Structures are given as structure tokens and as C-alpha cells.
Amino acid sequence: MPITVMLSTTLRTCVPGYNPVTGLCLDLPESLTVGDLADRLGLPRGEIKIIMLNGRHAGFAQIVRDGDRIGYFPAVGGG
């Protein structure tokens, strides 16, 4: 099933060759969770603070479906 993954800021360095313009277009097996996907990509779960699934907040247990867009974000700061 094809999906698109977008990584923000420091998480981009976890995936060699990541393109921030296009993200990652992957073809994955059915029944993966957002957490399983993070593990497959080598993303440290402890650094992921926000997960967006098709524009909505999601958790690691959410099931990924055909055509989904997933975004992983580390903690953000501002001032």
C-alpha cells in the first residue's frame, strides 16, 4: 500500500537521503501501525513528540492505511 511520510527538522537526519520537498513515498504491507513505521525508518520514538496522520493528531498505535500521509515531528521550541 502506498503512503507518504514527512519528517520535520532533526528527524530528517535519521533517514539517509531524505528529501524534505517530496518526503518519502513508500509501499508497505497492510496492518502496520504508525509506531511500526517509525521503527522501520529508524526514528527514535523518544524524539517524536507529534504525529499527524492525514492532517489529524495520531498516536503510535494508529493503523496506517492505503494512501495515508504521516508526519513525524520532534519537540519544537520557540521564544
PDB file as gemmi writes it, atoms N, CA and C in Angstrom:
CRYST1    1.000    1.000    1.000  90.00  90.00  90.00 P 1                      
ATOM      1  N   MET A   1       0.851  -1.175   0.000  1.00  0.00           N  
ATOM      2  CA  MET A   1       0.000   0.000   0.000  1.00  0.00           C  
ATOM      3  C   MET A   1       0.893   1.232   0.000  1.00  0.00           C  
ATOM      4  N   PRO A   2       0.649   2.152  -0.884  1.00  0.00           N  
ATOM      5  CA  PRO A   2       1.479   3.356  -0.942  1.00  0.00           C  
ATOM      6  C   PRO A   2       1.084   4.389   0.114  1.00  0.00           C  
ATOM      7  N   ILE A   3       2.095   4.977   0.745  1.00  0.00           N  
ATOM      8  CA  ILE A   3       1.889   6.044   1.720  1.00  0.00           C  
ATOM      9  C   ILE A   3       2.970   7.101   1.527  1.00  0.00           C  
ATOM     10  N   THR A   4       2.774   8.264   2.142  1.00  0.00           N  
ATOM     11  CA  THR A   4       3.766   9.327   2.112  1.00  0.00           C  
ATOM     12  C   THR A   4       4.132   9.684   3.544  1.00  0.00           C  
ATOM     13  N   VAL A   5       5.427   9.816   3.810  1.00  0.00           N  
ATOM     14  CA  VAL A   5       5.924  10.170   5.133  1.00  0.00           C  
ATOM     15  C   VAL A   5       6.699  11.481   5.032  1.00  0.00           C  
ATOM     16  N   MET A   6       6.363  12.404   5.915  1.00  0.00           N  
ATOM     17  CA  MET A   6       7.083  13.671   6.007  1.00  0.00           C  
ATOM     18  C   MET A   6       7.747  13.737   7.380  1.00  0.00           C  
ATOM     19  N   LEU A   7       8.997  14.169   7.390  1.00  0.00           N  
ATOM     20  CA  LEU A   7       9.754  14.296   8.634  1.00  0.00           C  
ATOM     21  C   LEU A   7      10.114  15.757   8.847  1.00  0.00           C  
ATOM     22  N   SER A   8      10.077  16.178  10.081  1.00  0.00           N  
ATOM     23  CA  SER A   8      10.388  17.557  10.404  1.00  0.00           C  
ATOM     24  C   SER A   8      11.755  17.671  11.075  1.00  0.00           C  
ATOM     25  N   THR A   9      12.419  18.738  10.795  1.00  0.00           N  
ATOM     26  CA  THR A   9      13.686  19.181  11.375  1.00  0.00           C  
ATOM     27  C   THR A   9      14.663  18.052  11.691  1.00  0.00           C  
ATOM     28  N   THR A  10      14.954  17.825  12.952  1.00  0.00           N  
ATOM     29  CA  THR A  10      16.011  16.895  13.354  1.00  0.00           C  
ATOM     30  C   THR A  10      15.719  15.444  12.981  1.00  0.00           C  
ATOM     31  N   LEU A  11      14.473  15.077  12.798  1.00  0.00           N  
ATOM     32  CA  LEU A  11      14.151  13.690  12.433  1.00  0.00           C  
ATOM     33  C   LEU A  11      14.603  13.369  11.013  1.00  0.00           C  
ATOM     34  N   ARG A  12      14.790  14.375  10.197  1.00  0.00           N  
ATOM     35  CA  ARG A  12      15.221  14.158   8.809  1.00  0.00           C  
ATOM     36  C   ARG A  12      16.589  13.502   8.734  1.00  0.00           C  
ATOM     37  N   THR A  13      17.433  13.770   9.713  1.00  0.00           N  
ATOM     38  CA  THR A  13      18.781  13.204   9.694  1.00  0.00           C  
ATOM     39  C   THR A  13      18.792  11.708   9.991  1.00  0.00           C  
ATOM     40  N   CYS A  14      17.697  11.171  10.471  1.00  0.00           N  
ATOM     41  CA  CYS A  14      17.607   9.740  10.789  1.00  0.00           C  
ATOM     42  C   CYS A  14      17.437   8.873   9.549  1.00  0.00           C  
ATOM     43  N   VAL A  15      17.022   9.488   8.437  1.00  0.00           N  
ATOM     44  CA  VAL A  15      16.769   8.739   7.206  1.00  0.00           C  
ATOM     45  C   VAL A  15      17.713   9.268   6.121  1.00  0.00           C  
ATOM     46  N   PRO A  16      18.782   8.529   5.825  1.00  0.00           N  
ATOM     47  CA  PRO A  16      19.732   8.981   4.811  1.00  0.00           C  
ATOM     48  C   PRO A  16      19.041   9.244   3.468  1.00  0.00           C  
ATOM     49  N   GLY A  17      19.389  10.372   2.851  1.00  0.00           N  
ATOM     50  CA  GLY A  17      18.827  10.700   1.551  1.00  0.00           C  
ATOM     51  C   GLY A  17      17.418  11.278   1.590  1.00  0.00           C  
ATOM     52  N   TYR A  18      16.904  11.573   2.790  1.00  0.00           N  
ATOM     53  CA  TYR A  18      15.543  12.117   2.901  1.00  0.00           C  
ATOM     54  C   TYR A  18      15.444  13.441   2.151  1.00  0.00           C  
ATOM     55  N   ASN A  19      14.386  13.602   1.351  1.00  0.00           N  
ATOM     56  CA  ASN A  19      14.141  14.829   0.613  1.00  0.00           C  
ATOM     57  C   ASN A  19      12.991  15.579   1.278  1.00  0.00           C  
ATOM     58  N   PRO A  20      13.258  16.747   1.891  1.00  0.00           N  
ATOM     59  CA  PRO A  20      12.200  17.465   2.609  1.00  0.00           C  
ATOM     60  C   PRO A  20      11.112  18.034   1.708  1.00  0.00           C  
ATOM     61  N   VAL A  21      11.353  18.111   0.418  1.00  0.00           N  
ATOM     62  CA  VAL A  21      10.331  18.624  -0.501  1.00  0.00           C  
ATOM     63  C   VAL A  21       9.306  17.540  -0.829  1.00  0.00           C  
ATOM     64  N   THR A  22       9.784  16.345  -1.137  1.00  0.00           N  
ATOM     65  CA  THR A  22       8.880  15.266  -1.542  1.00  0.00           C  
ATOM     66  C   THR A  22       8.551  14.286  -0.420  1.00  0.00           C  
ATOM     67  N   GLY A  23       9.369  14.268   0.632  1.00  0.00           N  
ATOM     68  CA  GLY A  23       9.167  13.294   1.697  1.00  0.00           C  
ATOM     69  C   GLY A  23       9.559  11.905   1.215  1.00  0.00           C  
ATOM     70  N   LEU A  24       9.005  10.907   1.856  1.00  0.00           N  
ATOM     71  CA  LEU A  24       9.243   9.514   1.473  1.00  0.00           C  
ATOM     72  C   LEU A  24       7.951   8.929   0.915  1.00  0.00           C  
ATOM     73  N   CYS A  25       8.031   8.348  -0.255  1.00  0.00           N  
ATOM     74  CA  CYS A  25       6.894   7.617  -0.817  1.00  0.00           C  
ATOM     75  C   CYS A  25       7.239   6.143  -0.681  1.00  0.00           C  
ATOM     76  N   LEU A  26       6.468   5.454   0.131  1.00  0.00           N  
ATOM     77  CA  LEU A  26       6.770   4.056   0.441  1.00  0.00           C  
ATOM     78  C   LEU A  26       5.614   3.151   0.057  1.00  0.00           C  
ATOM     79  N   ASP A  27       5.932   1.912  -0.242  1.00  0.00           N  
ATOM     80  CA  ASP A  27       4.922   0.885  -0.483  1.00  0.00           C  
ATOM     81  C   ASP A  27       5.095  -0.135   0.630  1.00  0.00           C  
ATOM     82  N   LEU A  28       4.125  -0.198   1.538  1.00  0.00           N  
ATOM     83  CA  LEU A  28       4.246  -1.012   2.746  1.00  0.00           C  
ATOM     84  C   LEU A  28       3.189  -2.105   2.817  1.00  0.00           C  
ATOM     85  N   PRO A  29       3.449  -3.136   3.623  1.00  0.00           N  
ATOM     86  CA  PRO A  29       2.428  -4.158   3.848  1.00  0.00           C  
ATOM     87  C   PRO A  29       1.282  -3.611   4.697  1.00  0.00           C  
ATOM     88  N   GLU A  30       0.156  -4.251   4.642  1.00  0.00           N  
ATOM     89  CA  GLU A  30      -1.021  -3.861   5.424  1.00  0.00           C  
ATOM     90  C   GLU A  30      -0.770  -4.091   6.919  1.00  0.00           C  
ATOM     91  N   SER A  31      -1.567  -3.459   7.749  1.00  0.00           N  
ATOM     92  CA  SER A  31      -1.626  -3.653   9.197  1.00  0.00           C  
ATOM     93  C   SER A  31      -0.431  -3.128   9.977  1.00  0.00           C  
ATOM     94  N   LEU A  32       0.317  -2.207   9.421  1.00  0.00           N  
ATOM     95  CA  LEU A  32       1.380  -1.558  10.187  1.00  0.00           C  
ATOM     96  C   LEU A  32       0.773  -0.440  11.022  1.00  0.00           C  
ATOM     97  N   THR A  33       1.360  -0.209  12.180  1.00  0.00           N  
ATOM     98  CA  THR A  33       0.950   0.945  12.973  1.00  0.00           C  
ATOM     99  C   THR A  33       1.921   2.093  12.688  1.00  0.00           C  
ATOM    100  N   VAL A  34       1.545   3.274  13.128  1.00  0.00           N  
ATOM    101  CA  VAL A  34       2.420   4.435  12.997  1.00  0.00           C  
ATOM    102  C   VAL A  34       3.728   4.181  13.742  1.00  0.00           C  
ATOM    103  N   GLY A  35       3.667   3.505  14.883  1.00  0.00           N  
ATOM    104  CA  GLY A  35       4.865   3.152  15.641  1.00  0.00           C  
ATOM    105  C   GLY A  35       5.745   2.156  14.899  1.00  0.00           C  
ATOM    106  N   ASP A  36       5.117   1.143  14.271  1.00  0.00           N  
ATOM    107  CA  ASP A  36       5.876   0.178  13.472  1.00  0.00           C  
ATOM    108  C   ASP A  36       6.626   0.887  12.348  1.00  0.00           C  
ATOM    109  N   LEU A  37       5.952   1.834  11.713  1.00  0.00           N  
ATOM    110  CA  LEU A  37       6.564   2.581  10.625  1.00  0.00           C  
ATOM    111  C   LEU A  37       7.758   3.392  11.122  1.00  0.00           C  
ATOM    112  N   ALA A  38       7.608   4.047  12.260  1.00  0.00           N  
ATOM    113  CA  ALA A  38       8.721   4.811  12.844  1.00  0.00           C  
ATOM    114  C   ALA A  38       9.915   3.892  13.101  1.00  0.00           C  
ATOM    115  N   ASP A  39       9.643   2.703  13.627  1.00  0.00           N  
ATOM    116  CA  ASP A  39      10.715   1.737  13.890  1.00  0.00           C  
ATOM    117  C   ASP A  39      11.409   1.323  12.591  1.00  0.00           C  
ATOM    118  N   ARG A  40      10.638   1.050  11.545  1.00  0.00           N  
ATOM    119  CA  ARG A  40      11.207   0.646  10.256  1.00  0.00           C  
ATOM    120  C   ARG A  40      12.095   1.727   9.669  1.00  0.00           C  
ATOM    121  N   LEU A  41      11.726   2.976   9.905  1.00  0.00           N  
ATOM    122  CA  LEU A  41      12.503   4.096   9.377  1.00  0.00           C  
ATOM    123  C   LEU A  41      13.715   4.432  10.244  1.00  0.00           C  
ATOM    124  N   GLY A  42      13.794   3.834  11.431  1.00  0.00           N  
ATOM    125  CA  GLY A  42      14.898   4.107  12.338  1.00  0.00           C  
ATOM    126  C   GLY A  42      14.726   5.404  13.112  1.00  0.00           C  
ATOM    127  N   LEU A  43      13.480   5.845  13.260  1.00  0.00           N  
ATOM    128  CA  LEU A  43      13.212   7.071  14.010  1.00  0.00           C  
ATOM    129  C   LEU A  43      13.155   6.750  15.504  1.00  0.00           C  
ATOM    130  N   PRO A  44      13.862   7.482  16.331  1.00  0.00           N  
ATOM    131  CA  PRO A  44      13.816   7.236  17.774  1.00  0.00           C  
ATOM    132  C   PRO A  44      12.471   7.701  18.343  1.00  0.00           C  
ATOM    133  N   ARG A  45      11.674   6.766  18.834  1.00  0.00           N  
ATOM    134  CA  ARG A  45      10.335   7.105  19.339  1.00  0.00           C  
ATOM    135  C   ARG A  45      10.371   8.189  20.411  1.00  0.00           C  
ATOM    136  N   GLY A  46      11.410   8.184  21.221  1.00  0.00           N  
ATOM    137  CA  GLY A  46      11.515   9.171  22.288  1.00  0.00           C  
ATOM    138  C   GLY A  46      11.667  10.598  21.785  1.00  0.00           C  
ATOM    139  N   GLU A  47      12.098  10.753  20.547  1.00  0.00           N  
ATOM    140  CA  GLU A  47      12.256  12.087  19.975  1.00  0.00           C  
ATOM    141  C   GLU A  47      11.024  12.551  19.206  1.00  0.00           C  
ATOM    142  N   ILE A  48      10.076  11.651  18.976  1.00  0.00           N  
ATOM    143  CA  ILE A  48       8.852  12.008  18.249  1.00  0.00           C  
ATOM    144  C   ILE A  48       7.835  12.517  19.261  1.00  0.00           C  
ATOM    145  N   LYS A  49       7.465  13.770  19.133  1.00  0.00           N  
ATOM    146  CA  LYS A  49       6.521  14.375  20.077  1.00  0.00           C  
ATOM    147  C   LYS A  49       5.139  14.592  19.479  1.00  0.00           C  
ATOM    148  N   ILE A  50       5.074  14.746  18.161  1.00  0.00           N  
ATOM    149  CA  ILE A  50       3.790  14.949  17.485  1.00  0.00           C  
ATOM    150  C   ILE A  50       3.750  14.054  16.261  1.00  0.00           C  
ATOM    151  N   ILE A  51       2.615  13.390  16.057  1.00  0.00           N  
ATOM    152  CA  ILE A  51       2.380  12.578  14.871  1.00  0.00           C  
ATOM    153  C   ILE A  51       1.094  13.081  14.230  1.00  0.00           C  
ATOM    154  N   MET A  52       1.181  13.354  12.937  1.00  0.00           N  
ATOM    155  CA  MET A  52      -0.005  13.768  12.195  1.00  0.00           C  
ATOM    156  C   MET A  52      -0.303  12.692  11.155  1.00  0.00           C  
ATOM    157  N   LEU A  53      -1.550  12.271  11.105  1.00  0.00           N  
ATOM    158  CA  LEU A  53      -2.000  11.273  10.144  1.00  0.00           C  
ATOM    159  C   LEU A  53      -3.134  11.906   9.349  1.00  0.00           C  
ATOM    160  N   ASN A  54      -2.857  12.184   8.082  1.00  0.00           N  
ATOM    161  CA  ASN A  54      -3.835  12.849   7.213  1.00  0.00           C  
ATOM    162  C   ASN A  54      -4.344  14.157   7.821  1.00  0.00           C  
ATOM    163  N   GLY A  55      -3.426  14.908   8.427  1.00  0.00           N  
ATOM    164  CA  GLY A  55      -3.757  16.214   8.970  1.00  0.00           C  
ATOM    165  C   GLY A  55      -4.390  16.216  10.348  1.00  0.00           C  
ATOM    166  N   ARG A  56      -4.450  15.046  10.980  1.00  0.00           N  
ATOM    167  CA  ARG A  56      -5.028  14.944  12.322  1.00  0.00           C  
ATOM    168  C   ARG A  56      -4.019  14.307  13.270  1.00  0.00           C  
ATOM    169  N   HIS A  57      -4.084  14.736  14.517  1.00  0.00           N  
ATOM    170  CA  HIS A  57      -3.178  14.195  15.535  1.00  0.00           C  
ATOM    171  C   HIS A  57      -3.416  12.696  15.680  1.00  0.00           C  
ATOM    172  N   ALA A  58      -2.338  11.931  15.788  1.00  0.00           N  
ATOM    173  CA  ALA A  58      -2.424  10.467  15.915  1.00  0.00           C  
ATOM    174  C   ALA A  58      -1.420   9.987  16.945  1.00  0.00           C  
ATOM    175  N   GLY A  59      -1.548   8.734  17.325  1.00  0.00           N  
ATOM    176  CA  GLY A  59      -0.627   8.103  18.252  1.00  0.00           C  
ATOM    177  C   GLY A  59       0.088   6.935  17.593  1.00  0.00           C  
ATOM    178  N   PHE A  60       1.042   6.362  18.303  1.00  0.00           N  
ATOM    179  CA  PHE A  60       1.826   5.255  17.771  1.00  0.00           C  
ATOM    180  C   PHE A  60       0.988   4.019  17.436  1.00  0.00           C  
ATOM    181  N   ALA A  61      -0.152   3.842  18.073  1.00  0.00           N  
ATOM    182  CA  ALA A  61      -0.965   2.644  17.856  1.00  0.00           C  
ATOM    183  C   ALA A  61      -1.896   2.752  16.651  1.00  0.00           C  
ATOM    184  N   GLN A  62      -2.002   3.927  16.070  1.00  0.00           N  
ATOM    185  CA  GLN A  62      -2.894   4.130  14.919  1.00  0.00           C  
ATOM    186  C   GLN A  62      -2.454   3.266  13.743  1.00  0.00           C  
ATOM    187  N   ILE A  63      -3.403   2.623  13.075  1.00  0.00           N  
ATOM    188  CA  ILE A  63      -3.114   1.785  11.915  1.00  0.00           C  
ATOM    189  C   ILE A  63      -2.932   2.666  10.680  1.00  0.00           C  
ATOM    190  N   VAL A  64      -1.910   2.367   9.890  1.00  0.00           N  
ATOM    191  CA  VAL A  64      -1.657   3.075   8.641  1.00  0.00           C  
ATOM    192  C   VAL A  64      -2.459   2.396   7.535  1.00  0.00           C  
ATOM    193  N   ARG A  65      -3.133   3.212   6.726  1.00  0.00           N  
ATOM    194  CA  ARG A  65      -3.970   2.689   5.641  1.00  0.00           C  
ATOM    195  C   ARG A  65      -3.461   3.188   4.286  1.00  0.00           C  
ATOM    196  N   ASP A  66      -3.925   2.539   3.255  1.00  0.00           N  
ATOM    197  CA  ASP A  66      -3.562   2.862   1.884  1.00  0.00           C  
ATOM    198  C   ASP A  66      -3.757   4.355   1.599  1.00  0.00           C  
ATOM    199  N   GLY A  67      -2.714   4.993   1.073  1.00  0.00           N  
ATOM    200  CA  GLY A  67      -2.798   6.389   0.689  1.00  0.00           C  
ATOM    201  C   GLY A  67      -2.592   7.400   1.803  1.00  0.00           C  
ATOM    202  N   ASP A  68      -2.344   6.946   3.031  1.00  0.00           N  
ATOM    203  CA  ASP A  68      -2.174   7.864   4.164  1.00  0.00           C  
ATOM    204  C   ASP A  68      -0.944   8.743   3.999  1.00  0.00           C  
ATOM    205  N   ARG A  69      -1.012   9.912   4.641  1.00  0.00           N  
ATOM    206  CA  ARG A  69       0.126  10.834   4.763  1.00  0.00           C  
ATOM    207  C   ARG A  69       0.438  10.953   6.244  1.00  0.00           C  
ATOM    208  N   ILE A  70       1.658  10.587   6.604  1.00  0.00           N  
ATOM    209  CA  ILE A  70       2.074  10.613   8.012  1.00  0.00           C  
ATOM    210  C   ILE A  70       3.198  11.624   8.172  1.00  0.00           C  
ATOM    211  N   GLY A  71       3.087  12.452   9.191  1.00  0.00           N  
ATOM    212  CA  GLY A  71       4.132  13.402   9.528  1.00  0.00           C  
ATOM    213  C   GLY A  71       4.621  13.162  10.947  1.00  0.00           C  
ATOM    214  N   TYR A  72       5.919  13.117  11.111  1.00  0.00           N  
ATOM    215  CA  TYR A  72       6.548  12.950  12.431  1.00  0.00           C  
ATOM    216  C   TYR A  72       7.275  14.249  12.781  1.00  0.00           C  
ATOM    217  N   PHE A  73       7.075  14.725  14.006  1.00  0.00           N  
ATOM    218  CA  PHE A  73       7.666  15.979  14.451  1.00  0.00           C  
ATOM    219  C   PHE A  73       8.341  15.805  15.805  1.00  0.00           C  
ATOM    220  N   PRO A  74       9.547  16.364  15.965  1.00  0.00           N  
ATOM    221  CA  PRO A  74      10.197  16.353  17.272  1.00  0.00           C  
ATOM    222  C   PRO A  74       9.618  17.480  18.120  1.00  0.00           C  
ATOM    223  N   ALA A  75      10.097  17.596  19.344  1.00  0.00           N  
ATOM    224  CA  ALA A  75       9.694  18.724  20.186  1.00  0.00           C  
ATOM    225  C   ALA A  75      10.113  20.017  19.503  1.00  0.00           C  
ATOM    226  N   VAL A  76       9.252  20.995  19.573  1.00  0.00           N  
ATOM    227  CA  VAL A  76       9.570  22.286  18.968  1.00  0.00           C  
ATOM    228  C   VAL A  76       9.654  23.333  20.075  1.00  0.00           C  
ATOM    229  N   GLY A  77      10.486  24.292  19.870  1.00  0.00           N  
ATOM    230  CA  GLY A  77      10.637  25.353  20.861  1.00  0.00           C  
ATOM    231  C   GLY A  77      10.501  26.713  20.193  1.00  0.00           C  
ATOM    232  N   GLY A  78      10.299  27.654  20.977  1.00  0.00           N  
ATOM    233  CA  GLY A  78      10.177  28.992  20.427  1.00  0.00           C  
ATOM    234  C   GLY A  78      10.417  29.999  21.546  1.00  0.00           C  
ATOM    235  N   GLY A  79      10.367  31.208  21.167  1.00  0.00           N  
ATOM    236  CA  GLY A  79      10.627  32.172  22.215  1.00  0.00           C  
ATOM    237  C   GLY A  79      10.297  33.537  21.846  1.00  0.00           C  
TER     238      GLY A  79                                                      
END                                                                             
